[in-house]
Amino acid sequence: MVKAFASQADLQEKRVSFEQLSENAYAYTTEGDPNSGVVIGDDSVLIVDTTATPAMARDLIARIRSVTDKPIKHVVLSHYHAVRVLGASAYASEGAQEIIASRGTYEMIVERGEADMHSEIERFPRLFAGVETVPGLTWPTLVFERELTLFLGKLEVKILHLGAGHTKGDTVVWLPGQKVLFSGDLVEYEAACYCGDAQLAQWPATLDALRALGAEKLVPGRGPALTNRAAVNAGIDYTLDFVTTLLAQARTAVERKLDLKAAMALAREAMDPKFGSVFIYEHCLPFDVSRAYDEASGIVHPRIWTAQRDKEMWGALQG
């Protein structure tokens, strides 16, 4: 029997939390669904990741409006995945002036944004409630290379591309004065890391650079907000363990000349005992193993996922 495709069978709504982390920073977390971040400056608001649809973004906007009436001027995309970016149009009526992304994120939208949008919607329909409100792809209006600094009044906000990992364009938002970091999917906690478009060999060095910032609070891409230095380090260590274990198993599979299905079985030997019970693991693992096997085989740039490729892979690996 083939398991239900991706997360199509996941219909349970998650409890949303809106938690203040510092004078200016808030975490919008969703019990393992994708998180967003909010920074309320002296004169305006910045959003980190938009939610998946404009309809779903209305809840985040309502939470923000419960604490401030300042315009939401800036939207930051932590990476290009549809579940993070397709809600962006909802913020236009709230004062949004810029949609900010790294050069790598912009390039990925150009190359595969349309395919990714259709792929993700089919994989996880619950996360795309109100998909009919999506006007199309989200395009950045401001693209940066490595670092961009904004001042929301007197509040300094750094937008950084520290290196590749979850994707080639990963972006974090850092409040240096308050030691609060929004990591996007570079860090996960109590949830699987989706690695289908990852640069796995580069991810550990990017985590090292992220750790070196010295965050005392961190909002991961999925999972609870991490609210002290020990918890931040635990989240980084958890993510490092996940991605290095995955790639090590894939390299072993390639060295042994195993096929992809055998590589999946080998990955499960090491991954299931540590991560088998965490959120979205069964959804992610086939995509993760496929990408890790490709990278271990010398395919540096991730192959594009399409709805058709998704289902062919799923039928082969999750039978």
Secondary structure, 3 states (H helix, E strand, C coil): CCCCCCCCCCCCCCCCEEEECCCCEEEEEECCEEEEEEEECCCCEEEECCCCCHHHHHHHHHHHHCCCCCCEEEEECCCCCHHHHCCHHHHHHHCCCEEEEEHHHHHHHHHHHHHHHHHHHHHCHHHHCCHHHCCCCCCCCEEECCEEEEEECCEEEEEECCCCCCCCCCCEEEECCCCEEEEECCCCCCECCCCCCCCCCCHHHHHHHHHHCCCCEEEECCCCCECCHHHHHHHHHHHHHHHHHHHHHHHHHHHCCCCHHHHHHHHHHHHHHHHCCCECHHHHHHHHHHHHHHHHCCCCCCCCCCHHHHHHHHHHHCC
